[in-house]
Amino acid sequence: MTSNARFGALNNAQKQEMAEALILNFIAHSVAYEDAMRANDATMQRRLQNAARPRFRNEMNVDLRQLRLGGSGFTAAF
């Protein structure tokens, strides 16, 4: 995100607002996914997984399929 010129032009209040919106989006998506897992609804799980990828790409310019979560946080997948 820091390499994005538009993000760099935001003031602190705008960055905070953006962070809060991303957090709320994550929570809503996460709750829906957890509900699908509890219900053992594989179709809904897949739909939510497929929806997350373009959302992160469009909103944050991040390709989730190129990241791996490890003990030190996210790293690039090779």
N, C-alpha and C positions, 0 to 999 in steps of 0.2 A: 504494500500500500504506500509506503514512503517513497517509492520510485514514481508514483503517479503524481503528475504536476497538479492536478485538480485537488488531490488530497493535501498536498503540501501548501496549497493556497488557503486552506481552511484555517479559521482562527480557533482558539482553544474551545470556545463555547460550541462551535459547529462540530468540532471533532468529538466533543463530549456527547452532543446530540446524536451524531452518527453512531457512536459506540453504544449508546442506550438503545437505539433502534435495532442494531445488530444483535444485542443481547436479548431483547424481547422476541425478535424473530427466531433466534436459536432456541429459546425456552419453548415457544409455541411448537416449533418443529420437533423438538426433543420429546415433549409431552405426547404429541400425536404418535411419534415412533414408539415410545414406551407402551402406549395403549395398544398399538398394533402388535407389539411383541407379547404383551400379556394375553391378548385375544388369540394369539397364534395365527394372525392374519398375514400370511406371507405375501399376498397380493398387495396389501396396503404398505407393508414394509418396503417392498420393491418400488412402489410408486413414490414413497417418501424419499427413498435413497436417490431415485432418478430425479426428483425435484430439487434436491439439495445441490447437486452438481452445478446445474446452470445458474442457480440462485447465487452461489458463492462466486462463480465465474463472472456473472454480470454485475453483482454488487461490490465485490472486493477484488476482482481480477485474480482469483485464486482457483487453480485447478485441483480439486480435492483428490483426484486420482494420482496426482504427482506428489502427494505428501504421505509420510508415514509417521505415526506417533510412537516415540520411543521414550526411554528413561530421561532423556534430556530435552524433551519437547518434540516439536515437529521438525522433520528433516526431509530433504528432497528424496523422492523415490527414483532409483536408477534402474 
